[in-house]
Amino acid sequence: MDILLVFINIIVFLALAPLYEGIIRKLTAKVQSRQGPPITQPYYDLLKLLGKDNINPGNRLFNFAPMMSFAAILSVIMLLPMGHRANFLTGYADVITIIYLLTLGGIAIMLGALASKNTYAVIGASREMVTMIMIEPVLAMTFLLGAVKVQSLGIDSTMFSITTQGYSWAAGIMMVIFLMALQAFVAKQPFDTTEAEIEILEGPFIEYSGPNYALFKYSMMLKQMFYAALFVTVFIPYIATGYFVADLAIQLAEVAVVFVFISLIGSTNPRLRIDQAVKYYAVLIVAAIATVGLSVYGI
């Protein structure tokens, strides 16, 4: 059964990640008084890209980077306790593994951009590096807060520490900080500085097409869903029904609500300049570190 849960994680994310992306697009269009594409449009986009030819600049790293990014996010997804139930792999990894794999996905984007030798791609790679350095500590502090409460880095104990042991002031503040960082985690406005279509023409992905570009796009959709599911798992109290399918359905409905939040924030805020974004990230890092300090003293 535990191994089956791993495959359920993969199937659920692969099936629903484009749908959640479609929800973002549709709600964004509605907020901006447009009709917008159908919710199923991301599926058509991926299928269309898979039917096109890859542009190959003769660099193996250029072709390897999308596969590396896709594999990294799938590996993270397999570790997430979906339906509020730990699976077979959860006990063999810790939160450091999650941070490492998420960072590996960002590194894959940077390597692919640098391998393309395109000026805009290099600029996008530099922005991706800055974003990774500035925003990953916020995720680390979120996990560290749970680790302080349970004195463990295990995924299941750390992720469920807040919902099972009760909220504290530190946990409430960290939830707000995570929400403030969520747009940056999923690379949506106002923090989509890495791609910034108007400024650097999709940045790291400007030279990509066909199946390689589809893998990158799919990876980004999966990453969005992962962070939304992570927020629900860590911060939202759950009511266990005793049935895995029902618990999973409730969790996915809560994830949909998080995507509504992402869409509303993204559609009502202009993109920040990279220097403005860095100042914002710095404030979040300081606040997250201070929050962990509060938790150490039991506040």
C-alpha positions in Angstrom: 0.0 0.0 0.0 2.9 2.4 0.9 4.5 1.9 -2.5 1.1 2.4 -4.2 0.8 5.8 -2.5 4.0 6.9 -4.2 2.5 6.2 -7.6 -0.8 7.9 -6.6 1.3 11.0 -5.8 2.8 11.0 -9.3 -0.4 10.3 -11.1 -2.4 12.9 -9.2 0.2 15.6 -9.8 0.8 14.8 -13.5 -3.0 14.7 -14.1 -4.0 17.9 -12.2 -1.0 20.3 -12.4 -2.1 21.5 -15.9 -5.7 21.9 -14.6 -4.6 24.1 -11.8 -2.5 26.2 -14.2 -5.7 26.5 -16.3 -7.6 27.8 -13.2 -4.9 30.5 -12.8 -5.2 31.6 -16.4 -9.0 31.6 -16.4 -9.3 33.6 -13.2 -6.6 36.1 -14.3 -8.5 36.7 -17.5 -11.8 37.2 -15.5 -10.1 39.7 -13.2 -8.8 41.6 -16.2 -12.2 41.6 -18.0 -11.1 39.1 -20.6 -12.7 35.8 -21.7 -9.4 33.9 -21.4 -8.6 30.4 -22.6 -10.5 27.3 -21.5 -9.3 25.7 -18.2 -8.0 22.7 -20.2 -5.7 24.9 -22.4 -2.5 23.9 -20.6 -3.1 20.3 -21.7 -3.4 21.3 -25.3 -0.2 23.5 -25.0 1.8 20.5 -23.7 0.5 18.2 -26.4 1.3 20.8 -29.1 4.8 21.2 -27.9 5.4 17.5 -27.7 4.5 17.3 -31.4 7.0 19.9 -32.5 10.8 19.5 -33.2 13.5 20.3 -30.7 15.9 23.1 -31.5 19.3 21.6 -30.8 22.3 24.0 -30.5 24.7 21.0 -30.4 25.1 21.1 -26.7 24.3 18.0 -24.6 23.7 20.0 -21.5 21.0 22.0 -23.3 19.0 18.8 -23.9 19.8 17.3 -20.5 18.6 20.3 -18.4 14.8 19.8 -19.1 15.0 16.2 -18.1 17.0 17.0 -15.0 14.4 19.6 -14.0 11.5 17.3 -14.6 13.1 14.4 -12.7 13.9 16.7 -9.7 10.4 17.9 -9.2 8.9 14.4 -9.7 11.3 13.1 -7.0 10.1 15.8 -4.6 6.5 15.0 -5.3 7.1 11.3 -4.4 8.1 12.4 -0.9 5.1 14.6 -0.2 2.5 13.1 2.2 -0.7 13.4 0.1 -4.0 12.7 1.8 -2.2 13.5 5.0 -0.6 10.1 4.9 3.1 9.3 4.7 4.2 6.9 2.0 7.0 4.4 1.5 9.6 6.9 0.6 8.8 9.6 3.2 10.6 7.7 5.9 13.8 7.4 3.9 14.3 11.2 3.4 14.1 14.4 5.4 13.3 18.0 4.7 16.9 18.6 3.6 16.3 16.2 0.8 13.3 18.3 -0.3 15.2 21.5 -0.3 18.1 19.9 -2.2 15.8 18.5 -4.9 13.9 21.8 -5.3 17.2 23.7 -5.6 18.4 21.1 -8.2 15.4 22.0 -10.4 16.4 25.7 -10.3 20.0 24.7 -11.1 18.7 22.8 -14.1 17.0 25.9 -15.5 20.2 27.9 -15.0 22.4 25.2 -16.7 20.0 25.0 -19.7 20.0 28.8 -20.1 23.8 29.1 -19.9 24.2 26.2 -22.4 22.0 28.1 -24.9 24.5 31.0 -25.0 21.7 33.4 -25.6 22.1 36.8 -23.9 18.5 37.0 -22.7 18.8 33.4 -21.4 21.9 34.3 -19.5 20.1 37.3 -17.9 17.3 35.0 -16.9 19.8 32.5 -15.4 21.3 35.2 -13.3 17.9 36.2 -12.0 17.0 32.6 -11.3 20.2 32.3 -9.3 19.4 35.4 -7.3 15.8 34.2 -6.6 17.0 30.8 -5.5 19.6 32.3 -3.1 17.1 34.7 -1.6 13.9 32.7 -1.4 15.0 29.1 -0.5 16.0 30.2 3.0 12.4 31.1 3.6 11.4 27.5 2.8 14.2 26.2 4.9 13.1 28.3 7.9 9.5 26.9 7.4 10.8 23.4 7.8 13.1 24.4 10.6 10.2 25.8 12.6 8.5 22.4 12.4 11.8 20.6 13.2 12.2 22.8 16.4 8.8 21.7 17.6 9.3 18.0 17.1 13.1 17.8 17.4 13.3 15.9 14.1 14.0 16.6 10.4 11.8 13.7 9.3 9.3 14.7 6.6 6.1 13.3 8.2 6.8 14.6 11.7 8.0 18.0 10.6 5.2 18.7 8.1 2.5 17.7 10.5 4.0 19.3 13.6 1.9 22.5 13.4 -1.4 20.9 12.6 -1.0 18.1 15.2 0.6 20.0 18.1 -1.4 23.2 17.8 -0.7 26.7 16.5 1.7 29.1 18.3 2.5 32.7 17.6 5.5 31.6 15.6 3.5 29.2 13.5 0.9 31.8 12.7 3.6 34.3 11.7 5.4 31.7 9.6 2.2 30.9 7.8 1.8 34.6 6.8 5.5 34.7 5.7 5.0 31.6 3.5 2.0 33.2 1.9 4.0 36.3 1.2 6.7 34.2 -0.4 4.3 31.9 -2.3 4.2 34.0 -5.5 8.0 33.9 -5.6 8.0 30.1 -5.0 5.8 29.5 -8.0 7.3 32.3 -10.1 4.1 34.2 -10.7 3.6 38.0 -10.7 4.8 40.1 -9.2 7.9 37.8 -8.9 8.1 36.3 -12.4 11.4 38.1 -12.9 13.2 35.1 -14.3 11.0 34.8 -17.4 9.7 38.4 -17.6 8.3 38.0 -21.1 8.2 41.7 -21.9 11.7 42.4 -20.6 13.8 39.3 -21.5 11.5 37.3 -23.7 11.0 34.2 -21.5 14.6 34.4 -20.3 16.1 30.9 -19.7 13.6 29.3 -22.1 14.0 31.6 -25.0 15.9 29.0 -27.1 13.8 26.0 -26.1 11.0 24.5 -28.2 9.3 21.2 -28.7 9.5 18.4 -26.1 12.3 20.1 -24.2 10.2 23.2 -23.6 7.2 21.0 -22.7 9.3 19.3 -20.0 10.2 22.7 -18.5 6.7 24.0 -18.7 5.4 20.8 -17.1 8.0 21.1 -14.4 6.9 24.6 -13.6 3.2 23.5 -13.3 4.2 20.6 -11.1 6.3 22.9 -8.9 3.3 25.3 -8.5 1.1 22.4 -7.4 3.8 21.1 -5.0 4.1 24.5 -3.2 0.3 24.8 -2.9 0.0 21.3 -1.5 3.0 21.9 0.8 1.2 25.0 2.3 -2.0 23.0 2.8 -0.1 20.1 4.4 2.0 22.2 6.8 -0.4 25.0 7.8 -4.0 24.0 7.2 -5.7 21.8 9.9 -7.3 18.7 8.5 -10.2 16.6 9.5 -9.4 12.9 9.0 -12.3 11.0 7.5 -10.6 7.6 7.8 -10.8 7.2 4.0 -7.8 8.0 2.0 -9.7 9.0 -1.1 -11.9 11.4 0.8 -8.9 12.9 2.6 -7.1 13.3 -0.7 -10.1 15.0 -2.3 -10.4 17.4 0.5 -6.7 18.2 0.3 -6.9 18.8 -3.5 -9.9 21.1 -3.0 -7.8 23.1 -0.5 -5.0 23.2 -3.0 -7.5 24.7 -5.5 -8.3 27.5 -3.1 -4.6 28.3 -2.8 -4.4 28.5 -6.6 -7.3 31.0 -6.5 -5.2 33.1 -4.1 -2.2 32.8 -6.4 -4.3 33.9 -9.4 -5.8 36.9 -7.6 -2.4 38.2 -6.4 -0.8 37.7 -9.7 -3.5 39.4 -11.7 -3.7 42.5 -9.5 0.0 43.3 -9.0 2.5 44.5 -11.6 5.9 42.7 -11.9 8.6 44.0 -9.6 12.1 44.9 -10.9 14.7 42.4 -9.8 16.2 44.9 -7.3 12.8 45.5 -5.8 12.2 41.8 -5.5 15.6 41.3 -3.8 14.7 43.9 -1.1 11.4 42.1 -0.6 13.1 38.7 -0.3 15.6 40.1 2.3 12.7 41.3 4.5 11.1 37.8 4.3 14.4 36.1 5.2 14.9 38.3 8.3 11.3 37.8 9.4 11.5 34.0 8.9 14.8 33.8 10.9 13.2 35.9 13.7 10.1 33.6 13.7 12.3 30.5 14.1 14.0 32.3 17.0 10.6 32.8 18.6 9.8 29.1 18.3 13.0 28.2 20.0 11.8 30.1 23.1 8.4 28.4 22.8 6.5 31.5 21.7 
